[in-house]
Amino acid sequence: MQHLEEVKNILSDVLSLGERKKFLNEDSILLGSLPELDSMAVVNVITALEEHFGITVDDDEISAGTFESLGSLTHFVEQKLAE
């Protein structure tokens, strides 16, 4: 996963995770584990990912599985980059 660190940095910046960022890895559970990750934060994370990577995300492409873990979110971004 070549974009893992970039996605982690964006997630950390949007959610203001501070020092907790260093504990995030590919297997880190996001939904339910990060209280900051509410519905509005999901929208903000998606917007930040779109701007950073130059991708477009349609509403019907996002599911709870996308935000299950840092790895699943990174995989989603990498799939969008490959389109």
WOFEN-V106826 format. One record per helix or strand of 2 or more residues. SS is the DSSP state (alpha for helix, beta for strand). FROM is the first residue (numbers start at 1). LEN is the number of residues. If there is no record, write none. Layout:
ss=SS from=FROM len=LEN
ss=SS from=FROM len=LEN
//
This chain:
ss=alpha from=4 len=12
ss=alpha from=18 len=6
ss=alpha from=39 len=15
ss=alpha from=59 len=3
ss=alpha from=64 len=4
ss=alpha from=70 len=13
//
